[in-house]
């Protein structure tokens, strides 16, 4: 067999080198496909958990899959002011307007802080504490499923404790 013809068929590479680079590309493709499937599974679990949370809070489950509306409904569930929605829309502003880096960083930091506060309030309306909040932040799909399918119930009362009752319990 003529080695020049074989080399030309592989773009000037030896057949051994061409085969091994093809295997590397295939491995990277398979790994990327696996990561994409894993990401899809995480998103699906998160959405299922969020739908169950909405159901417990007597909100429409389909709202969990509508991108901006689901944040609006979540703010209703935790009884946060609706103007907080602006905080979450501010990072989208960066898609349309070029902002200085420092302003972009501040906007993102504020959005992250508000995200943590909302996560804490969500845990609180279901009777959970700071430990569960940390779980919601670090492992969202798992802890949203626990919150949605677990025995915790939505507490539709006031989130802030009544200081007069606390003082009466201490005094009494």
C-alpha positions, 0 to 999 in steps of 0.5 A: 500500500502506498504510504503517501496516499494513506497520509494524504487521506488523513490530512498529511498525518500518519494513520496512527496519529489520525486515529488517536486524535479522532479518539480524543475528539470522540472522548471530549464529545462524549464527556461534553454530552454526559455533562450536558445530560447531567445539567439537564437532569439537575435542571429538571429536578430543580423545576420539579422541586420548585413546582411542588413548592409552588403547589404547597404554597397554593400557587400555580405549578406551571409558574415554575417554568416561566423564567421571569414570572417564576421569580415574581411568584417566588417573591409572593410566596416569601412575602417580599416586596415586589420591587425586589424584582428589579434587583433580579432584572438589573443583571439583564441590563448588562445584555443591552447596555455596556456598563463599567466593570465596577458597576457590573460587579456591584449589580451582580453582588447585590443580586447574589445577596438578594438571592441568598436572602430570598433563599433564606426566606423561602426556607423560613416560610416552610419552617426550616432554618439556616442549615437548610438554607445552606443546603438550598444554596449549595445543592439546590436540586436535592434540597428543593426536592426535599422541600417540595416533597417533604413533610414541611408545610407552607406557613402563610403567617407573618415571617417576622416574629412578634417582639411583644410575644417574645418579651412576654414569654421571657418575662412570664 
